[in-house]
Amino acid sequence: MKLAALQLATLPMSSARLDYYLRICKDKEIDLLLLSEYALNSFFKELETTPFSMIKEQSNHKIEVLKELCKKYEITVVAPIVHVKGKKLYKSVAKFSAKSVSYFDQQFLINFKHWNEEKFFDNEICQYNLPVFTHNGLKFGIVSGFELHFDVVFSEVMKKSVDVVLSPSSSTFDSSRRWQELLKTRAFLNNVYILRANRVGSYKEGEEAWKFYGHSNLINPFGEVELTLGDKEEILIASIDKEEINSARRSWGWKKALTKRGV
């Protein structure tokens, strides 16, 4: 199965760039495309000062664009989106296909003083439940970037026998090396592929510039980095091998050891 990760800054309202990349995916016979965080919407710090009506217009327009493009190119796209329901805003990830759209609300949100998504969005704080779906014989789990830090998330990855973790993110500052080590560890200890799409571009706050460095990558079930992008807008194309997943699980037996103990 062929997957792709597309690292972007916020896209304009025009559908031209998305159409361009989805046409590439069609030509390359890619089954599923993952977009980085805040590609369909403005970056969070900009959303904080954006009128509700404009956020709603931006989200609804991008949703309609992706519905049409997924139908046109017969592809599945997994993309973070600010999902507007009534008068509330939810930080979500949407799965677009030629026939339907599903929304999964993010469950752990950043709550730092300088970047407080938990306070801004209306996502419910509740017991964690990993969003999963099956596509072309593989089970996918959606784990947004911030959620990668929490052990309970990967307990669910193991319990639900996920094959591929899809992780859209918007990592910035000097965190690239730390993120790579985290991804390698999570992939190895759970014997899963992790496909991460990280934002590019920048945001300026006063004299400080937030640089989103990209470096989207694919980590294999042995915890090895197979592919990594640079720091500009770019698409990563990768092949997922079910036998490599099975081989890693036979070699290390993490889940078998847990099952014996009733975990």
ABEGO torsion letter per residue (X at the ends): XBBBBBBBBBBBABAAAAAAAAAAAAAAGBABBBBBBGAABBBAAAAAABBAAAAAAAAAAAAAAAAAAAAAAGBBBBBBBBBBBEABBBBBBBBBBAABBBBBBBABBBABAABBAAAABABBBBBBBBBBBBBGGBBBBBBBAAAAABAAAAAAAAAAGBABBBBBBBBBEBAAAAAAAAAAAAAAAAGBBBBBBBBBEBBBBEABBBBBAEGBBBBBAAGBBABBBBABBBBBBBBBBAAAAAAAAAAAGAAAAAAAAGX
